[in-house]
């Protein structure tokens, strides 16, 4: 039973990795599109830009879960 559970978990991890990878660029584009009209304080704008840059760096490094965390935080600040 444990082996079966481990196989299922490994398969899910293998399958979801590319899903995160392909959605990172969509989130980056959404953030980029929202930035010019965003009504944020200077501090919030700086934070969004930092999170966006971090998300792209994580994506390029293959750390897609971390990328999605950063991009999601940026989207929450932008309310998108």
Beta strands, then each sheet from edge to edge (+ up, - down):
end
